[in-house]
Amino acid sequence: MAYSLATHYAGQALLDGFSFFTGKDPSNGFVNYQSQAAATVQGLISIDEFNRVRLGVDTYNNYTVSDVGRPSVRLTSYQGFTHGLFIADFAHMPASTCGVWPAYMLSSVFLVWAFNNDQNGTKWPLGGELDIIEGANTASRNLFSAHT
């Protein structure tokens, strides 16, 4: 099967093509997911002069268990895909340190973090996920895995 470019996410198009999840973390992580507006104000997302998008987490403040969680972002594509060739170009991934869990996954839809094809995440992990890049805590290498 030959593929041609159907969708391209870069710069503002990436931010416009994804919703910013702001609900409670389905896996009960210590995270406070931010809206696009809040993430912009806090410097968690940005677009540089080369049209590269930075997605991040608050690395400046200290948080305790009495806080609601560390501010971060979680994106879900508006468009779903049933098949395709998915290419991502990452200039940087966070170090594998305690509390860090960066991911690029596929599920029933193309997501930066997958949780089935349910936009509010209530059915995760019932639909499974395909981990392309997933770093958890002090992992020393990326592991490719499929969850069923």
Backbone torsions as a table, in degrees:
resi	resn	phi	psi	omega
1	MET	NA	130.4	177.6
2	ALA	-91.8	143.6	179.5
3	TYR	-114.4	147.7	170.5
4	SER	-129.9	156.5	-176.8
5	LEU	-65.8	118.9	179.8
6	ALA	-107.7	-34.5	-177.5
7	THR	-140.5	135.0	178.9
8	HIS	-132.8	123.5	178.4
9	TYR	-111.5	118.2	174.5
10	ALA	-154.0	149.1	177.9
11	GLY	54.5	-135.8	-177.9
12	GLN	-62.3	-30.9	178.3
13	ALA	-61.7	-33.9	176.3
14	LEU	-66.0	-48.0	-179.5
15	LEU	-65.0	-35.5	179.4
16	ASP	-75.7	-23.3	-176.6
17	GLY	-88.4	0.3	-177.2
18	PHE	-132.0	145.5	172.9
19	SER	-91.5	152.5	178.9
20	PHE	-99.2	112.2	-179.7
21	PHE	-68.5	130.8	-178.7
22	THR	-126.2	9.8	-179.8
23	GLY	-82.5	-178.4	176.4
24	LYS	-67.4	140.3	-179.0
25	ASP	-63.6	120.8	-178.5
26	PRO	-61.2	-23.6	179.4
27	SER	-97.8	11.4	176.7
28	ASN	60.3	33.4	176.3
29	GLY	-74.0	161.8	179.5
30	PHE	-85.7	73.5	-174.9
31	VAL	-141.0	146.8	177.2
32	ASN	-122.8	93.4	-176.1
33	TYR	-66.6	135.5	-173.8
34	GLN	-105.4	148.9	172.0
35	SER	-69.3	168.1	179.0
36	GLN	-61.4	-43.4	-179.2
37	ALA	-63.0	-45.3	-179.4
38	ALA	-66.8	-40.2	179.5
39	ALA	-65.1	-35.7	177.7
40	THR	-65.4	-48.1	-179.5
41	VAL	-60.1	-39.2	-177.7
42	GLN	-82.4	-3.5	-179.8
43	GLY	76.1	20.1	179.7
44	LEU	-81.8	-21.0	174.6
45	ILE	-130.4	147.1	176.9
46	SER	-162.9	165.0	176.0
47	ILE	-126.1	125.1	-177.4
48	ASP	-88.9	-176.8	-175.9
49	GLU	-67.3	-14.4	178.2
50	PHE	-100.2	13.2	178.5
51	ASN	69.1	22.7	177.6
52	ARG	-90.2	135.9	-180.0
53	VAL	-92.8	135.1	173.0
54	ARG	-108.5	125.2	173.4
55	LEU	-114.7	129.4	-174.7
56	GLY	-144.9	-168.4	-177.9
57	VAL	-135.0	154.5	177.1
58	ASP	-66.2	114.1	179.3
59	THR	-110.4	7.2	-174.7
60	TYR	-101.7	-29.0	-174.6
61	ASN	-103.8	154.8	175.7
62	ASN	-97.8	143.8	-179.4
63	TYR	-129.8	149.3	177.6
64	THR	-116.6	171.4	-178.2
65	VAL	-63.6	-16.9	177.5
66	SER	-80.4	-12.0	176.4
67	ASP	-79.8	165.1	-179.5
68	VAL	-79.1	-13.6	179.5
69	GLY	135.1	163.9	-179.9
70	ARG	-76.6	127.9	178.9
71	PRO	-60.4	132.5	179.6
72	SER	-155.3	-177.9	179.8
73	VAL	-125.6	149.9	176.4
74	ARG	-143.0	120.3	-173.4
75	LEU	-110.7	146.5	176.6
76	THR	-131.4	128.4	-179.6
77	SER	-68.4	143.0	174.4
78	TYR	-71.2	-33.4	-177.0
79	GLN	-91.5	135.9	174.9
80	GLY	-100.7	156.3	-179.0
81	PHE	-133.3	139.5	176.0
82	THR	-98.9	-19.4	176.1
83	HIS	-162.8	166.8	176.9
84	GLY	153.5	178.0	173.9
85	LEU	-111.0	117.4	-175.3
86	PHE	-110.3	123.7	-178.1
87	ILE	-121.6	131.3	176.7
88	ALA	-127.2	142.2	179.8
89	ASP	-120.2	106.9	-179.0
90	PHE	-104.8	125.5	176.4
91	ALA	-82.6	-24.1	-176.7
92	HIS	-157.7	140.2	170.2
93	MET	-124.3	146.1	179.4
94	PRO	-62.0	155.7	175.7
95	ALA	-65.4	153.8	176.1
96	SER	-81.4	90.1	-179.7
97	THR	-126.7	165.2	-177.3
98	CYS	-55.1	129.7	177.5
99	GLY	88.8	-4.3	-177.8
100	VAL	-101.4	133.7	-179.6
101	TRP	-144.9	65.3	178.1
102	PRO	-71.6	146.1	-178.2
103	ALA	-151.2	150.0	169.9
104	TYR	-134.7	111.9	-172.2
105	MET	-135.3	162.8	172.9
106	LEU	-120.1	145.7	173.6
107	SER	-142.0	-140.0	175.5
108	SER	-68.2	-17.3	174.1
109	VAL	-133.6	160.5	177.7
110	PHE	-80.6	121.9	-176.1
111	LEU	-136.4	159.5	169.4
112	VAL	-78.3	-30.6	170.8
113	TRP	-138.9	123.6	-168.1
114	ALA	-90.2	138.8	169.5
115	PHE	-150.6	66.7	178.5
116	ASN	63.0	-162.4	-179.1
117	ASN	-105.0	20.0	-179.0
118	ASP	-96.1	116.3	-172.5
119	GLN	-61.5	-25.6	-179.5
120	ASN	-100.0	2.1	172.3
121	GLY	79.5	7.8	-175.8
122	THR	-71.9	-18.7	-178.9
123	LYS	-97.3	-5.5	179.1
124	TRP	-67.8	137.8	5.6
125	PRO	-101.2	25.8	-173.5
126	LEU	-55.6	-34.5	-178.4
127	GLY	-85.1	-2.9	-177.9
128	GLY	75.2	178.6	178.7
129	GLU	-158.2	157.8	177.7
130	LEU	-119.2	111.1	-178.1
131	ASP	-86.8	120.4	176.0
132	ILE	-95.6	-46.4	173.0
133	ILE	-133.1	126.7	176.0
134	GLU	-150.9	120.2	177.2
135	GLY	-113.0	129.3	-178.5
136	ALA	-130.6	124.5	177.4
137	ASN	49.9	-119.3	-173.0
138	THR	-103.1	32.8	177.2
139	ALA	-61.2	138.6	-177.7
140	SER	-94.9	-8.2	178.1
141	ARG	-153.9	161.2	176.5
142	ASN	-76.2	139.5	176.0
143	LEU	-119.8	128.2	176.1
144	PHE	-81.5	129.6	-179.6
145	SER	-149.5	155.6	174.5
146	ALA	-122.0	128.0	178.2
147	HIS	-101.8	130.5	176.9
148	THR	-126.4	NA	NA
